[in-house]
Amino acid sequence: MDKRDLSTLFRERLKMLLTRSDLNQSAFAATVGIDRSALSQLLSGASTRLPRAETLLNIAAEFKVSLDWLLGLSQDEGVTGEIRESLEIEEAPDGFDRTLLAKWHAEAAGTKIRYVPAGIPDLLRTEALVEYEAGITNKSREAQAGETQYRIDYNRRPETDMEVCMPRHTLEIFARGLGVWDRFPEADRRAQLLHMAALLDDLYPTFRLFLYDGRMRYSIPYTIFGPYRAAIYVGDMYLVLNATQPIRTLTSHFDNLIRAADINAHEAASFAQKLASMSFPSGSG
């Protein structure tokens, strides 16, 4: 889910809770431990940033709703949602902490890692795309470039087994220079797709990319680190699941995405090359 979509859904549900509470904004804010100006900012949609983890937990506890529902991960308002079991929150205001990321990958070595990215997979990005996306997200270019190289190095290890599944239309939108990539030059987009094709060919079969029809399936971004944990990306934080059942639930969801793929792993490099060969000026339909 795009961060803007996530913040919009959170804002709608926050407004719903405010209406139900019959409290004015000042009283509502005090109840969840923030000041009125902070609540007004959350309700206005002026920023895509979610509140702190402590505030989210306070809202969920005070109004007896699940954190899953509040963040748009579930339609079930109740506090018994499946993914709440053994839930932790890791805040990542400047991107995922590399030390923690490295630790989780190391723990999962020799097992399968399943990954649904929020955009172009980190390890497949060129330096030009890293710099461009760092500029529009105000995140550290050095941190993102370091994470990209770390993931490439990890996937060159012989014991690595990683599957990535994402909507086919993400690459098609990228190729056309639409959405967040509308100012990324056509030549750089073509270079990115060729770079992706080369890496997909080089890393196969330890790294396998599957593309599914996003009109038929939907998924939030997450990573499953073998049988040990899953991390769900929700904007500036990660929901970390350590219990067996929710990890199995997400694994089953991922396997269903794989089954629905219309571009399989051995076809992904050719698909990226095909997109690179087409002429798509920025913003073309």
N, C-alpha and C positions, 0 to 999 in steps of 0.2 A: 504494500500500500504506500502510495506517495505520502510524504510528510504533510503536504497540504490537505490531502484527503483525510488523513488521520486526525489532524487538528480540527478540521471542520466537523467530523463526526463526534469528537470529544466535546466540542463547543455546543453542539446540538443537545447532547446528553446532559451536559452541565446545565444548560438552560431549562431542560425538562425537570431536573432535580430542583432547581431554584423555584420554578412555578409550583411544583408539588409541595414544597416546604411551607408555602405561605409566609415566608420570611422576606424582609426587605434585603437589599444587597449587603448592607452593613452587618446585619445579624447573621446572614448566611456566611459571609466571609469570616466573621469571628468564630462561628461554629466549626469551620474547617481549618482554622489557624492561620489565616492570611488577612491582609488588610483590604479595604474596599477597593482601592485603586488597582491592586493586583487582580482582584476578581473582575473588575471592569475591563481590564486588559484581556483577560482570558475570554470574556464574553464578546468582546468587540471583534476578535479575529485579526487584530493588528499584527500579531506575530504567529508563526507556525510552531513556536516552541511550546512544549507541554510544561505543566507545572512540575515542581520537584516531586520525587518519589514519595516523600513524606506527606505532601499535600494530597496526592492521588490516593494514598492509603487512608488518609483521614476522611476524604470524601466518601470513599467506598464503605468505610466502617460506620460513619455517622448516618448515612442514608440507606444502609443495608442493601447495597448493590454489589455485584461482583466486579472486581477490577477488570476482568475479561470484557464485561459489557461496557464499562466506562471507557475502555480504550478501543472499543469496536472489534474485539476479537471474538465476541460471542453475541448472539441475540438473547441469551438467557440472562435476565437481571439477577437471578438468585445467586447466593454465595456458594452454591454447590457445583459450579461448573467444573468440568474435567481438568482443565489446565491449571487450576488453583493449587493442586496438591504440590507440596514442597516447592513453593514459588519463592524465588529471590529476585531482587532488582539490582542491576548494575547500571549506574548512571555513567553516560559517556558523552559529556558535553563537547569534547573535541575529537570524537571518533573512538572507535573501539581500542581499549588499552592493549598495546602490543604484547606486553608481558603476560597478561591474562589470556590473550588469544593464543600465544605460543604455548602456554601451559596446557590449555584445553586441547590443542592440536597434538601436543606431545602425549597426553594421556590417551588420546584416541588412535595413536599410531598402531597400524596393523588391523584396524577395524574400518568400516566404511563411514565416511563423512558425507552427509547429504546437505545440500546447500541450495536455498532459494534466494537469489540476490534481490536487492531493491532496484538495481539498474544493471549497467554493464558489470559483469563480475570483476572484482578487484584485480585479480591476477592477470586479466586479459586486457587491461587498459594501457594505452600508450602514455608517455610522459606528457604529451600535449593534452590528452583528455584529463589526466590527473590534475594538471595545472588549471585547465578550464573549469572543472568541477570544483576545485578548491576555491576558485575565485567567486563562484556563485553561491557556495555554501559557507564561506568564511571559515573554512577548516584549513589546518596546516597542510601545505603541499608536501613538506618533508615527511610528515607523519603518514600521509596517504601513499606517497611513493615508497616509503619504507615498508608499509604493509603489503603493497603490491609485490615488491621483491621478495618479501618473506614468504608469501603464498606461492610464488613461482618456485622458489628453492624447496619449499615443502613438497610440492607436487612432483619434483624431480627425484624424490627419494623412492627407492624400489618398493618399499612397503606401503606406499600411499595408495589409497583407493577412495577416490572422491567422485561423486555424482552431483551435477548441477542441473537444475531444471528451472526454466524461466519462460515467460510468454514470448512466442515468436514475434509478436507485434512490437516488443521493446526494441529489437534490432531493426525492424522495418521503420519504426518511428525515428530511430537514431539515424538510419541511412538517409532519410528524407530531411533531416535537420529540423524536426518538429519538437514541440514541448521545450524542455529545459535545454535542448541542444540547438535551438534556433539560431544561435550566434556562433556556433562552432563551425568553422569553415569546411566547405565541401571536400577540399583536398585533405584536410585533417581527418574528416570522417572516413574517407576512402582508405587512408593510411591506417586508421584504427581497425577497420574491418579486415584489411590484409594482415595486419599484425595479429589479430585474433585468429584468423584462419591458420596462420603459420604456427601459433602456439597450440591451437587445438590439435593440429596434426602432430606436432612435436611431443606433446604430453600424453596423447592417446596411447594405451588405454587406461593409464593410471588416473587420468582426468577425463571425464566424459560429460559432455554438454548435451542436454535434451531440450527441445523447444516444443511447447504445447500451444494450442489455440486459446488465447486469453479470453475469447468470447464464450468458450465452453467451460473453462475452469477458472478458479480464482485462488490466489494464495497470498498470504502475508509473507514478508521476508523472514526467513529463519535458517538456522544451521543446527543439524543434529550431529553431535560428536559421538559416533558409535552408540553403545548402549548406556553411556554415562550421563549425558546431559543434552539439553537442547536450549538454544538461545534465540528468542524471538525479538526481532528488531522493531521497536516502536518509537521512532523519532530519535530523541536524544537519550534513550535508555534501552536496556535489554531486560526482558523477562527471562530468567534462567530457571529451567525446570530440571530437577534432579531425580524425580520419582519415576519408577518403571512405567506405570500406566500412561501418563501423559506423553512420555517419549515414544511409546508404542503407537499411541494415537497419531502423533505427528509423522512417525515413520510410515504408517498406513496411508496417511494423506499424501506424503511424498511419493510413495509407490504408485498411487492412483494417478498422480501427475505424470509419472514416467509412462504408465500404460496409455495415457491419453496423448503422448507426444506424437506429433506428425513429422518432426525432424529428429531422427535418432542420432546417437552419438557419432556413428561412423559417417553421417551425412552433414554434420554441423559445420565442419571446415569448408566444405564445398558451398554450403548455403551462405556463409559469410563472404566467400570469394564472389559468389554471384551478385550479392548486394553491392559489393565494392565495384563491380564492373558496370553497374547502372549509373546513369547521370541523374543526380538529385540535387539541384540547387537548394540552398537553405530555404526552409519554409515551404517546399513544394508539396502538393497533395498527392 
